[in-house]
């Protein structure tokens, strides 16, 4: 990386820029331009002592404010969030500050206060003001403190308030013509350095942090846009959480006069239950998947009978075989799908697990254990839950010498069950997708498209755990009453980014391309007319200029319009 000076002509005049040059896979490229001014203005500034030029990141914050206005989030926060706790400051802007700061990077209250004073946000959203670090920390403590709020033990963003805000944002998105054909649901959990309470529980950690307490998150998306979130105790079953979230969703859709009989709810096999299927089918249609045991007979279908049905989220071919299946109190249309890349991945995973389990058992057999329950616990942890049916496990009793005495000892005996392994391998790469819609109402290709769309929720969870996008972690809150509010504002940050992707959908930008493109749009503080400071846009790349123009970000630069 190196810097150099360059002149660029505009309107018959020459302007000086400092240009950052980097080596890229395509060769040396100019990656950043900092505006320095005309030769006369630069000479005048050098001759006059004053504050040095200061550069600010502008594009991402401007785009977030744009999205918050377009989705109605700022208006919903203003209308529904409790007021009177911020000494005259706009409650919606204080709440938006938390969302914007999380998109920037995970920050504590102290770090957020320092970041605000050094950011361009007060210029973009003047009502945010310039509270001192001490004042801002006091506001954020009221939002996220230990039970401080309208009622003792209830945060300002209670579940009821969150639902009202989500409902208004949802209505705005529908009015913009975003097609609600697919409603997608999935769950995840997040660990935290939290002291416990109603929400934080020991649970199966999806991030392999079994030493931490976790909170669960259920998410419903309208296509790519997360529109409903539910925080719950992490040890609560997915099926139970879904029932509660779905009731709230249906009420919201009815209030908004959405024709629910046209919608299709898509979820994974962990939600399957007779009650949940009946609940969904009373309001809308369903696409789901059977687990391996339920689909055992269906997976025996030879691959020669499969035909190409569509593409997955990576553009790879999906083959399928249509059939029927009875369960959960009714007859279902089924499409057994097969993806070669997934089959190869699952085969490699099984081979690695099989080898690891058997080799570890051989090591343990060299040293008999004297505690039976402890050995059983080690074996349970060794064999992953999804593959426990493929192993036969027992303990062999032997005699061992301990301190000159003969005591009972135990050796693990583990073998792979041949028939179970054959059944397992027959399922590799296959998914049994079920739906209540017949082919005339939902062709096989559209059925594949609907189930593949579920991966978008999993991608949302990835971004909510990504420190460079909008990470829910770390939790800088210490009370159950505020965990839901913190998580909700992070989900809203993701909603704003997803909305920007939707608005720029013809550019087909990935999340990384969107975020990186916006981060390169910067402004610099210069001495303007009569010596007053003003913001000037730095020179942009062609891609940055396109984003700047499409989102009309110029309106956020004071004096530009």
N, C-alpha and C positions, 0 to 999 in steps of 0.2 A: 504494500500500500504506500502511496506517495501523494503529495499535493503539489499543484502547479497553478500559475496564474494564466487565465485566458480572457480575451476580449470577445464579446458578442455584440453584434450591431442590432439595434432596435429603433425603428423610426428615424434612421439617419444619424443616430448617436451611438457611441461605443460605450459599453458597460463592462466593468471588470468583475470577474468571478474567481473565487478560489475553487479549484476542481480536484476532487479526490479520484485517483486512478488506482484500479485494482486489476490483478491478473485473474481472468476467468477461463473456463474451459473453451471459450470462443476467442481467447486472446485478450490483450489489454482493453479495458473499457473504462469510460468515465462513469462513476457510480454515484457521485453526489456533487452538487453545485451550491456554493455559498455566495450570495450576492454581496459585492463590496461597494458598488456604486460607480459613478463616473469618476474620471481622473480628478476633476475639480472638487467634487464632494469628498472623495477619499483624502485628497491633500488637505482640505479644510479640517476634516476630522482629526487627521494626524497632527495638525498644527494646533488644534484646540484640545486641551486635556479634558477628558470625560470618560464615561463608563465605556468599556469595550463592547463590541457587538455580541449579542447573545442569540443563539439558535435554539429553536423549540421544535419538538415533534408536533405536527399539526394534523396530518391526514387522518390518523386513527381516531383521535378525539373528535374531530369535526364530523367524521362519518358516523360515530356512535351517537352524537347529538342529533344528527340528521335522522338516523334510524329510530331513535327514541321519540322524535316528533312524528315521524311517519307511521309508526306502529301504535301511536297513542299512549305509549308507556308514561311519558312525562305527565300527560293530562290525567291518566288513571292514578298515578301516584299523588298528584295534586288533589284529586277528588276524593280518594278513599283512605289515604294514609292519615292517621291522627295528627292534628295540628296543635300549635301552641307550645311546642317543646324546644324550639330552636331560636327563641329570642328575636323574632322578626325575620330570620332567614327563611328562604323558600324550602319547605319540607321536601318537595319533589326533587329539588336540585341537590340537597344534602344526601338523599337516598340514591340519586343517580350518580353522585360522586363515588359512592361505594362500588357501584357496578362498573363505572369507568376505570376506577383504580384497580379492580380485580382483572380487568381485561389488560391493563398495563402490565401488572405483575402482582403476585401475592404480597400484601403489605399489612403490617400491624397498624394500629391507630396512629402511633407516633410517626411511622414511616409515611403514612398517608398524608398526615399534616405537612410534613416536609415536602412531599411530592407535589401537593396542590400549590404551594407557594412558588414552586419552581416550574410549574406547567403553564400551558397556554389556555387551560380550561376556563379560568375566570374571564378571559377575553372573548371566548366563544360563547359562553353561557354566563353573561354578566350577573344574573341573579344569584349565582353561586357565591359571589362576593369574595372578599379576601380575609376570612376569619383567621385569627392568629392560631398558632399551633395549639395553644392551651384551650382556646375556645372550641376548635374543631374536635379535639380529643374529648371535650365535655359533651359535645353533640353525639359523637359516635358511642360514647359510654351510655348515653341515654337510649340509643338505638340498640346497642348490643351488651349493655351492662347486665349484672346478675339480677334479673327480674325487674328492672326498672321499666316503667311504661305506664299506660293508662290505668292498669290494675297491677298490684303487686304480684309478681310471679308470671306476668304475661308481657312479652315483648311488644313493641309498637306494631310490628308486622305479625299479628296473630294469624291463625289459619283462616279465620273469616275475612280479614282484611286482604290477605293474599288471594283468596278465591275471588273477591270482588275485582281486584286489579287484573287478575288473569282473564276474567270474564270480559272486561271492557277491551283489553288488548285483543282477545280472541275475536270479538265483534268487529273491531277495526280491520283485522286481517281478512275476515270474510267479506267485508265491504270492498276491499281492494281486489276481490275476485280470485283469491287464492283457493284453489279447488280442494275441498275437504273430502276427496274420494277415499284416501287411506288415512285411518287413524292407527298409529303405531304405539305399542306399549311394551316397556321392558323395565327391569329393575337392576340396581347395582348397590354397592355400599362404599362408604368412605371411613377410613380410620381417623381417629383424632386423639390428641393428648387431652382428654376430657375426664372429669372426675366421676362421671357416671350420671345416673338419673333415669328418667323414663325412656329417653331415646337411645342413649349409648349402651350398647350391649355387646357381649361376646357373641361372635357369629362366624360363619364360614367366610373367611376374608378373601375377596376377589383380587386383593393385592398382596396376598401371602403375608399379611402382618397380623399373625395370630396373637401377638403380644399386646395388641391395642384393642380398645373399645371401638365399636363401629355404629354408624347411623345408616339407615337404608334410604334410598331414593327411588321412587317410582316416577316414571316420566311418560307423558303422552305427547306425541308430536302430530302436527297437522302437516303431512308430507315431511319436509325437512325442518319445520319450525316447532320448537318445543313450546307448548301452550298450556300445559298443566303439570304441576309437580306436587309430589306428596312425600314428606319426610316421615319416617316411621321407625320403630325399634328394629334394629338389624336382625334380630332373631325371629321376627315375625315372618310367616310363610308368604311367598309371592302370590299364591292364589287368594289368600285373605286380603292382602293389600290391594290386589286388582279389583276385588269386589267393592271395596270402599271407594277407590278412585273412579271406577266406572259409574257408580251411582252419582257421584259429583259431576262427572262429565255429561251424563245424559241429562241431568237437571239443567246444566248450563246450555246444552244444545237446544233443549225444549224452550228455555227462556229466550233464546236467540232466534227461535222459529226456524231452526235448521231441519230440513227433511232427513231425519235420521235413517229412514228406511233405504236411502241410497248409499249410506256409508258402509264401509267395511272395516272392522276392527281386526288388526293383525297382531298376534302375540306368539311367544315361544311356548314350548312344551311344559315349562314349569308352572304355567297358569292353568293347565288342563284340570277341569273338574266338571262334573255333571251340572252342578249349581251355576258355575260361571258361564258355561255354554248356554244354559237356559236364560240366564240373565242377559247375555249379549243378544241372543236371538229375539228377545222380546222387543229390542229397540233397533237393531241393525244386523248386518250380516257378519260373518266371521271367517278368517283364514288362520289356521293354527297348524301345529305339527305334532305328530305322535312321537312318544319316546321309543327307544330301541325295543323294549319288551313288548309294547303294544303293536309295533310294526314288524315283529319278528317273522311272521308268516309272509308278509308283503315283501320283505327284503330278499326272499328266496327267488324272486323273479329274475330270470337270466338277462344279462345285459343286452343280448342280441335282440330282445323285444323292445328295447328303449329307442325312442326317436328324439331328434332335436326339438326342444320346446322354446328356447330363448337363451338369454345371456344373464350372467350374474353381475354383481356390482363391479367386478374387475373386467368385464367384457368377455369372460370365458364361457364356452358352450355349456348349456344345461340340457341334459337329456331327460326324458320322462316317459312314464308308463301309467296310463289311466286305469283305475280299478275302483272297487267299492270296499267299505269297511263299516262294521257295526260296533257301536260302543257309545258310552255316555248317554244311553237312552234313545239313540236314533241311528238311522243309516246315513253314512257320509259319502260324498264324492271324494276320491283320493287321487292324488297325482304323486307317484313315487319318482323323485328326481335323482339324478346322478351327475356329480361333477368329478371329473378325473383328477384335477389338482387337489381337491379335498380328499379323495380316496388315497392318493399318494401320501399326503400329509398324515392322515390318520394311520396308515400302515407304518410309516416311520415312527410315529409316536408310540404305537403299540409295541413295536420291536424294541424300542429303547426302554420302555417300562418293563416289559417282560424280562429283558436282560438284566436290568438294574435290580429288580425284585429277587430273581433267582440267584444272582451273584451275592447280594447282601445276605440272603438266607444261608448260603454256604459259609460265609464269614462267621455268622452267629452260631452255626453248628459246631464250630471249633471250640467254643467256650460256653458250656451249658449254663443256663440261667437258673437261679434258685427261687426267683419270684415269678409265679405263673401269671398273675394279672399284669405285671409290668411287661412281660414278654408279649402277651396278647395286645397290649396297648401299642408296643413298638411295631408289631405286624400290621395293626390297623392303620397306623400312620404311614407305613411303608407302601401299602397298596392303595393307589388312588381310588376314591369312591366309585367312579364310573366303571372301573375294571375289576371290582371285587368279585363279581359273579364268575369271572373267568379263571379264578384260582381256587383250588381246594387247599384249605389251611387247617392244620391240626398240630398238636404238641405231642412229642414223644418223651416219655418219662425214663430217666436214667438215674444211676447212682453216682454222686460226686463226693469227693473228700473236701471237707471244710474244717480246718483246725483239728485235724486228726479224727474227725467224726464223719460218718457216712450219712449224707442227707439227700433227699430227692432233688433231682435237677430236671431241667426241661430243655428240649431241643426243638426248634421249629421244623416242621415238615410242610413244604409248599410245592405244589405241582400245578401245571397248567392243565385244565380240563379240555381234552381234544375237541369234544362236541361243542363246548361253549366257545372255543376259539374259532371253530368253523363258522358258527352263527355270528360271532363278532365280525369276522372278516367279510362276511356276506353283506354287512351293513355299511362298510367303508364307502364314503362318498355319497351315501344315499340319505334322503330325507323323505318322510311320508307326510305330504302336505294335505290337510283336509279342509273342506269348505262346505257350507250349506247351499252354495250357489251351484246351479247346474251349468253345463258347458254353454248352453245358448245365452245365458246371462253373463258368464265370465269364461271366455275361452282359455284353453290351457296356457297359452303364452301370457295372458294377463294375470292368470293365477300365479305363475312363476314370478312375474314382475311385482305382484303384491307382496309375496313372501320375501323376495329379495330386498324389497324396500325396508324391511324390518332391520336390516343391517345399519340403516341410517341412525337408528336410536343408539345402537352400540357405538357408532362413530361419535355421536354426541357425548356419550359417557367418556370416550377417549379424550375429547377436547376439555371436558369438565375436570379431567385429571391432569391436564397438560399445563405446566407452569408458564408456558409461553403463549397461551391462548386465553383461558379463563378458568383457572384452577379453583375448585372449591376448597382444596387444602392449601395451607394449613388453616384450621379453624381458630381464629383469634377471638373466640367467644367461649364462655365458660358456664353457660346456663342453658338448660333445655329450651326455655322460653324463647331464646334467640337463635337457636340452631336453624329452625325452619326459615326465619327471615333472612339469615345469611345465605343459606342455600338457594332460596328463591331469587335473591338479587344476582347471584352468580348465574343461575339459569336464565335470567333476563338478559345478562350480558351475552350469553350464547345465542339467545333469540335475536338480539340486535345484529350479531355477526351473520347469523343464518338469513336474516331478512336482507342484509346487504348482498349476500350471495344470490338471493332470489331476485332482487331488483336488478342485479347485473348478470342475470342468468345467461344472456346471450354471449357473454364473455367466457363462460364455462370456467370460472376461477375456483381452484381448490381453496380450502380454508387457509393453508399456508401462503398461497399466492395472493389472496386477498389481504391478509394481515401484513405480509412483507411489502406489498405494493403501497399500502396506506402509510406504513411506517417511514417510507422514503419521501413522503410529502412533508416538507418542513417550512417554517417561516423564520425570519431573522428580525430581531428588534433593531431598528436604525433610528438615527436622529432625522426627523422630518422637517416640515416647514416650521419656521420660527423656533427651531430647536426642540420641538415636541417629539417624544418617542412614538414610533409607529411600526406596525408589522408589515414586512415585505415578504412576498413568496419567493422562496429559493427556486432556482432553475430545476425543472423536473425532467424525468425521462418521458418518453412517449407514452408508456404504460401509466405512469403517474399522472400525466396530464389528462389522460382519458378518464381515469377514476375521478380526478378533481372536477372535470367538466360534467360527467354523467351525474355525480352526486350534488352538483351545484355548491361545492364547498366554499367558493369565493364569497358567499354571503356571510360567512362567519368571520371574515377578516375586516375589522373596523375600517370604514372609509373606502372600502373597495367597490361598494355598490352605490 
